[in-house]
Amino acid sequence: MKRSLTLMRAVLGGVVLVVALVSRPQVASAAPVSTPKPAAGAPITLHVDLTKAPSQNIAVTREVIPVKPGPLTLYYPKWIPGEHAPVGPIVNVADLILTGNGKVIAWRREPHDMFAFDLTVPPGVSALHVGFTYLGATFGRYSSARLATSNIAVITWNQSLFYPSTGTIQDTFFKPSITLPAAAWKYATALVGGIRRGDTVSFDTVSLEHLIDSPIDMGTHYRRWLLWQQGSAHAYLNVFADIPSELDVKPSVIGHYKKLVREMLAMYRARHWRNYNFLLTVSDVMPGEGIEHHESSDDGGPGDYLTNLKVLRRGGDLLSHEFNHSWDGKYRMPAGLYPPNLQMPYDDSLLWVYEGMTQYYGDVMSYRDGIRKAKSWPNHLAAIYAYYDNEPGRMWRPLVDTATSGPYLYYAPRGYANERRSAGDFYEEGELMWLRVDSIIRARTNGKKSLDTFAREFFGGKTTGPIVVTYTRNDIIAGLNKVLPYDWAGFFHKWVYSVASHPPDAFTVDGWKLVYTATPTHAVPKRNFWYSLGISNVRGTVADVKFGSPAWKAGLGINTRLVAVNGRAYSDNLLYDAIVAAKKTKTPISLLVEHTGAYRTIAIAYFSGPRYPHLVRIKGTPNRLSEVVKPYTK
Ligand SMILES: [Zn+2]
């Protein structure tokens, strides 16, 4: 998942599931999702009707589940792959009606697990009919915020199905079909065997694991570009837009994405997808996201994402990040993120690998594929390093704890993130840490090896279909030791598992140093007052205040409106000018502020002028930092 960025059932079944989890093989004999072998019985048929999605924001599900008479529990998916949290949008499930042989069957929700529904299948009933309405996207983040606009719709299957508690995600099979909103609508998905009759499309039978890994994007304004082909394997960019002109993408932009696929394959030298489909919505109405899957990713950017180079560069790692997850996250998955069903809690504590290293390669690839310019790389890193080096929360909370707490931190409020720390930490500080690992390997092997070598050996391997091979922290350490013998256990203990007063610095040894100057950068613009006053604000309202900063000492808190600066109505430019003036006059900056209806004037005693982080070259040293973003291909 791109940041924009638990309860175990206390029943015998839960105990059995734990045993199954820990006894799952760590390598090789992974659960293949590429070659679904339907169980002896018939699959569950699942139909989702999106006819009313564009106008009324609902999707209607009809399922037929083969059953035997007796007690049965149905699950609504709770822990959602890629979202790393128990965020199945169950509050949107309505009009749930179960029937057998035409008669209504009563259900009862379990009081201690609101995602579990108990029923008794009456004698003589072999097919349980499940019908419900999914009530659109009115809340939530990531996939829960996306269902439809008037021109685009997305099926995220976990929203629109129930499954019986009796099976695992690997051995429960579905025969899915959908009804598109209207005849003019087109669709794209990693699901195979699609046969369209009128507005209805049916797909091949797949395991539950494969199904929820294969969303469908659809829309009226659609373009598809072939990015790469080798034999029967293809990579496509599928784009759905609200406005037709948002699909007028320059060939040079498509060229970057073609290069992205070439670069990834050049680094990993293997793939774990048969065909890969980027499913990208560009819309000012449909919320954006990035959710990874084995053979696709459900991505969303603003309406001008592909047509405005500035916007594209700002979010330039969206597709590279999600694509990287096909290797790091989907093929190789932390064991704690691969429970046998969608109800058991995740162990998110290795997200510093899954997301941290993907954040690193998502960014690195955005330079190697040319979307971002290599000259921007040092100041990009300066912005990340400076933020985490100015994060007081790092003094109480080790990085691993931000990953372990992911199910809550992803959904935490933004205010005081500097003291709480956030889900962004294991992504971006994770990126700094993997850069440091890369730097160590490059330096000690005289450039013969790099983190790419590890990535290739650990996440590449041999080309397969979409299979899962789980790993542990020790597997990561062993894999790194194969590339370069080093105290990697100690390294991660220091930077991930302990409180570290600074983030890992990989640039000083590679020819660059961090300085603060009065000149803004592309990554830290003029309106950023974090490194001077210690505040961030959105349209004049304080979003965060750095603990211990000049603004903090003056008594400023979050959700406070900045009304006036030195007696004039607030603007970012005015505050910037006041910071410049205070350096000369040594007079505190006067701010009229409003919080919960109360007005007051505060004085910020800050006299050091504007401050923005930069990386600058250390004279006479080799520039190894720039080696990292050099492409493999032309
Ligand atoms: Zn991610």
Boltz pocket constraint, residues with backbone or C-beta under 6 A from the ligand:
constraints:
  - pocket:
      binder: B
      contacts: [[A, 1], [A, 2], [A, 3], [A, 290], [A, 292], [A, 321], [A, 325], [A, 354], [A, 355], [A, 358]]
      max_distance: 6.0
